[in-house]
Amino acid sequence: MKLAAYFSLLCVVAFASDATPQKLSDSFGKAAFLALKAIERDNSQMGFESTNKSIDLADAEAVSDDEKAVTQVLKHMHADKTINNLEREVVLMKFKNDAILTGKVDDLSKNPRLRAIDQREQSCFKPFEDGLRARDVHVPGACKNLLEQKPESSAK
């Protein structure tokens, strides 16, 4: 009788644990959050070494497949952010060149290319931060590609 009750309790616990959603470990969640903040602050065209170190620290804390997948997204995001920083630099150089040639200074903050980059990045960073704080394993779709989406050419 006691054996049957014990077995029933084990089954309930086993099924209950399968129903709970996966969470990131606290140590990985903290390291991934710090890596995300480093990526967000990185405004270099080559990528700061400290950002790479932050991502490497998160990678070292990754144990589960979900945590390793989050680390891969962080690495991809850092590469995309570096490309976006290069694009920002091109826009800034063109802005300065136009100001010199025309003598007219426009409001750089209204530049549509810069606004699009900022919007893409912000649509990723805030939800991803919130998810990491909650130790959620899901990465927002906006974080999978921070680069401008080019329309695919139709095959004729």
RODO-2510 file (C-alpha; in nm, 4 decimals, decimal comma):
residues 156
     n   res          X          Y          Z
     1     m     0,0000     0,0000     0,0000
     2     k     0,2778     0,2430     0,0949
     3     l     0,4691     0,1450    -0,2170
     4     a     0,1686     0,2252    -0,4380
     5     a     0,1217     0,5644    -0,2689
     6     y     0,4917     0,6440    -0,3078
     7     f     0,4816     0,5442    -0,6769
     8     s     0,1730     0,7628    -0,7321
     9     l     0,3480     1,0574    -0,5691
    10     l     0,6541     1,0080    -0,7900
    11     c     0,4342     1,0017    -1,1020
    12     v     0,2595     1,3230    -1,0012
    13     v     0,5921     1,4964    -0,9348
    14     a     0,7400     1,3697    -1,2622
    15     f     0,4416     1,4855    -1,4680
    16     a     0,4255     1,8194    -1,2865
    17     s     0,7927     1,8875    -1,3549
    18     d     0,7436     1,8102    -1,7248
    19     a     0,4618     2,0659    -1,7411
    20     t     0,6672     2,3521    -1,6004
    21     p     0,8330     2,5707    -1,8629
    22     q     1,2102     2,5668    -1,8965
    23     k     1,3934     2,8530    -1,7291
    24     l     1,7472     2,9806    -1,7666
    25     s     1,9731     2,9221    -1,4685
    26     d     2,0349     3,2244    -1,2480
    27     s     2,4081     3,2301    -1,3209
    28     f     2,3533     3,2094    -1,6962
    29     g     2,0632     3,4564    -1,6890
    30     k     2,2801     3,7150    -1,5150
    31     a     2,5764     3,6575    -1,7495
    32     a     2,3513     3,6719    -2,0580
    33     f     2,1859     3,9906    -1,9309
    34     l     2,5275     4,1550    -1,8817
    35     a     2,6331     4,0424    -2,2303
    36     l     2,3147     4,1890    -2,3789
    37     k     2,3779     4,5217    -2,2027
    38     a     2,7364     4,5204    -2,3344
    39     i     2,6078     4,4625    -2,6889
    40     e     2,3545     4,7411    -2,6468
    41     r     2,6244     4,9861    -2,5299
    42     d     2,8815     4,8810    -2,7917
    43     n     2,8996     5,1666    -3,0414
    44     s     3,2239     5,0621    -3,2101
    45     q     3,2712     4,9573    -3,5697
    46     m     3,4971     4,6667    -3,4702
    47     g     3,3182     4,5445    -3,1588
    48     f     3,4604     4,6173    -2,8150
    49     e     3,6799     4,3437    -2,6685
    50     s     3,4870     4,3817    -2,3426
    51     t     3,1665     4,2925    -2,5271
    52     n     3,3272     3,9761    -2,6614
    53     k     3,4433     3,8890    -2,3097
    54     s     3,0915     3,9382    -2,1734
    55     i     2,9513     3,7041    -2,4363
    56     d     3,2290     3,4517    -2,3621
    57     l     3,1388     3,4642    -1,9911
    58     a     2,7763     3,3893    -2,0755
    59     d     2,8927     3,1065    -2,3009
    60     a     3,0970     2,9620    -2,0139
    61     e     2,7864     2,9653    -1,7906
    62     a     2,5671     2,7978    -2,0549
    63     v     2,4858     2,4408    -1,9593
    64     s     2,1543     2,3537    -2,1210
    65     d     2,0822     2,3495    -2,4932
    66     d     1,8497     2,6477    -2,4440
    67     e     2,1272     2,8480    -2,2785
    68     k     2,3716     2,7575    -2,5546
    69     a     2,1136     2,8694    -2,8122
    70     v     2,0732     3,2035    -2,6320
    71     t     2,4513     3,2460    -2,6397
    72     q     2,4532     3,1876    -3,0156
    73     v     2,1857     3,4560    -3,0561
    74     l     2,3963     3,6963    -2,8466
    75     k     2,6977     3,6331    -3,0727
    76     h     2,4843     3,6907    -3,3820
    77     m     2,3353     4,0059    -3,2305
    78     h     2,6821     4,1428    -3,1597
    79     a     2,7838     4,0894    -3,5224
    80     d     2,4621     4,2568    -3,6432
    81     k     2,5099     4,5484    -3,4007
    82     t     2,8645     4,5997    -3,5321
    83     i     2,7313     4,6121    -3,8893
    84     n     2,4629     4,8600    -3,7793
    85     n     2,7346     5,0730    -3,6175
    86     l     2,9215     5,0765    -3,9485
    87     e     2,6045     5,1862    -4,1250
    88     r     2,5580     5,4630    -3,8664
    89     e     2,9127     5,5794    -3,9382
    90     v     2,8437     5,5906    -4,3136
    91     v     2,5292     5,7977    -4,2548
    92     l     2,7220     6,0319    -4,0243
    93     m     3,0043     6,0763    -4,2786
    94     k     2,7509     6,1520    -4,5541
    95     f     2,5739     6,3962    -4,3225
    96     k     2,8996     6,5795    -4,2471
    97     n     2,9981     6,5821    -4,6133
    98     d     2,6589     6,7221    -4,7193
    99     a     2,6836     6,9900    -4,4483
   100     i     3,0252     7,0958    -4,5748
   101     l     2,9182     7,1026    -4,9414
   102     t     2,5841     7,2751    -4,8954
   103     g     2,6469     7,4752    -4,5792
   104     k     2,3110     7,3490    -4,4577
   105     v     2,2897     7,1416    -4,1411
   106     d     1,9883     6,9132    -4,1133
   107     d     1,8682     6,7396    -3,7991
   108     l     2,0599     6,4110    -3,7987
   109     s     1,8171     6,2544    -3,5490
   110     k     1,5460     6,2679    -3,8183
   111     n     1,7498     6,0622    -4,0647
   112     p     1,5253     5,7717    -4,1728
   113     r     1,8135     5,5208    -4,1955
   114     l     1,9272     5,5983    -3,8415
   115     r     1,5726     5,5872    -3,7097
   116     a     1,5156     5,2484    -3,8747
   117     i     1,8329     5,1052    -3,7203
   118     d     1,7406     5,2375    -3,3757
   119     q     1,3860     5,1055    -3,4064
   120     r     1,5035     4,7553    -3,5068
   121     e     1,7482     4,7423    -3,2176
   122     q     1,5026     4,8732    -2,9588
   123     s     1,2357     4,6267    -3,0702
   124     c     1,4841     4,3568    -2,9688
   125     f     1,6757     4,4837    -2,6677
   126     k     1,3902     4,5767    -2,4316
   127     p     1,1865     4,2545    -2,4737
   128     f     1,5049     4,0444    -2,4565
   129     e     1,6115     4,2209    -2,1349
   130     d     1,2688     4,1555    -1,9833
   131     g     1,2880     3,7900    -2,0849
   132     l     1,6354     3,7451    -1,9356
   133     r     1,5209     3,9075    -1,6116
   134     a     1,2396     3,6514    -1,5994
   135     r     1,4885     3,3745    -1,6954
   136     d     1,2768     3,2999    -2,0033
   137     v     1,4436     3,0708    -2,2600
   138     h     1,2614     3,2302    -2,5538
   139     v     1,4413     3,4924    -2,7606
   140     p     1,2216     3,7634    -2,9175
   141     g     1,1925     3,7236    -3,2940
   142     a     1,3181     4,0798    -3,3445
   143     c     1,6559     3,9710    -3,2035
   144     k     1,7177     3,7057    -3,4665
   145     n     1,8209     3,9702    -3,7206
   146     l     1,8997     4,3321    -3,6353
   147     l     1,9922     4,4153    -3,9924
   148     e     1,7738     4,5837    -4,2509
   149     q     1,5578     4,3310    -4,4290
   150     k     1,6138     4,3640    -4,8009
   151     p     1,3227     4,2623    -5,0225
   152     e     1,4042     3,9382    -5,1988
   153     s     1,4199     3,9679    -5,5748
   154     s     1,1587     3,7622    -5,7508
   155     a     1,2849     3,4922    -5,9829
   156     k     1,1621     3,5287    -6,3378
***
